Amino acid sequence: MRRCDAAMSDSLGPDTAGPPGVGPGVRRRLGGAPQRPGVDMTVQIGSVQLANPVMTASGTAGYGAELAAYMDLASLGAFVTKSLSPFAWDGNPAPRVVGASAGMLNAVGLQNPGVEAWRENELPRLQRTSARVVGSIWGRTAADYAAAAEALAGAGLTALEVNVSCPNLEGRGRMFACDPSATADAIAASTAAGVPVWAKLTPNVTDLVEIAAAALEAGAEALTLINTVLGMSIDPVTAKPTLGIGGGGLSGPAIRPVAVRAVYDIRAALGEVPIVGVGGIAKGSHAAELMAAGASAVQIGTASFYDPRAPRGVLDDLRNWCKQHGVAAAAELTGRAHRSAAASGTAGGPRSGPSADLSDD
Ligand SMILES: Cc1cc2nc3c(=O)[nH]c(=O)nc-3n(C[C@H](O)[C@H](O)[C@H](O)COP(=O)(O)O)c2cc1C
């Protein structure tokens, strides 16, 4: 059953027409002026219901309660941990993060203390905040994914996000997420945690639909789109890469259109699959955009490096955005762009799938 976000039980002024594709956002109190009710922020991602659609993005909010000093983590839809492997991992040589126009480049290299150490030392602190916790795992083989997932069984996680953007030692070092069958193996192995699995995919592929379909077929309940976009910067004076390892992943405002496109294309090709949108979100309207493309919920990453309160800020801003646009329930935002396209007769048109893209737009 849906519950209204308590903080949203206030009412606003007169009615305004909502944006296309959303239901009427105004109720009329008996004998009184038109009242806009509080916004129902609950969302459903497969079998998981969240109190609201805003989460942290893996790797950008620490392992545990570091952000608790800046916001009430329990007020977010969920807290997503940094990706954990079944072994401790040191990550890449410094520098691991550099600025880029409209975002940042990182090559942290999935440093983590190992899933068991995290469960013992960090998870209890995080759980004391009452936040809903989505674990994130990575591995170098399908067996690593199974081991990490098994180590998290019974840990009280809301879901398990599976980061398949890592080199597969059994696949000549090619990323799991670049190959449908390797993705399927990693996802199937991760069901060992006994909680809903979300497949976190990279946009750095030719046919994302094929990979997404393989992940769903293997047991993923939802798709998290997108991980970082391959990038690199070079110091023109030294002619050396600015990141210690050479290349890295671009995140932040620059990649929001890439995320919107990925979410839109997957929804157009695969229908109403549960999607968590991530990439360059820094305010409520950005979240509304990703949801219009087809996401049921969103995650906030790089914006947290500019302001550690960003996830909470986006949540408050999205709620206000809904109020301002007469949206009664955040869940109504999901897929609006597709309903809009259907209403105007452009659904399924030449731009609905990646293989149809012939332009230089
Ligand atoms: C410093 C940094 C570390 C990250 N670490 C992880 C990680 O451990 N696991 C993962 O799945 N994604 C990781 N990501 C990717 C983010 O979760 C997110 O998908 C990406 O940054 C796009 O969102 P954004 O533009 O809001 O940052 C990392 C991103 C950054 C910037």
The ligand as a Gaussian input file, in Angstrom:
#p B3LYP/6-31G(d) Opt

LIG

0 1
 C       34.539000       8.762000      -7.434000
 C       33.516000       7.809000      -8.004000
 C       33.502000       6.484000      -7.557000
 C       32.561000       5.603000      -8.066000
 N       32.557000       4.310000      -7.608000
 C       31.592000       3.456000      -8.052000
 C       31.506000       2.129000      -7.505000
 O       32.242000       1.742000      -6.593000
 N       30.547000       1.322000      -8.013000
 C       29.663000       1.710000      -8.991000
 O       28.796000       0.924000      -9.401000
 N       29.718000       2.973000      -9.503000
 C       30.654000       3.841000      -9.045000
 N       30.688000       5.119000      -9.532000
 C       29.707000       5.532000     -10.560000
 C       28.513000       6.266000      -9.921000
 O       27.812000       5.439000      -9.023000
 C       27.539000       6.783000     -11.001000
 O       27.037000       5.699000     -11.742000
 C       28.214000       7.752000     -11.970000
 O       29.142000       8.582000     -11.309000
 C       27.184000       8.638000     -12.702000
 O       26.446000       9.416000     -11.785000
 P       26.826000      10.944000     -11.411000
 O       27.025000      11.678000     -12.703000
 O       25.663000      11.435000     -10.596000
 O       28.089000      10.885000     -10.610000
 C       31.619000       6.031000      -9.039000
 C       31.642000       7.361000      -9.462000
 C       32.563000       8.251000      -8.956000
 C       32.537000       9.689000      -9.433000

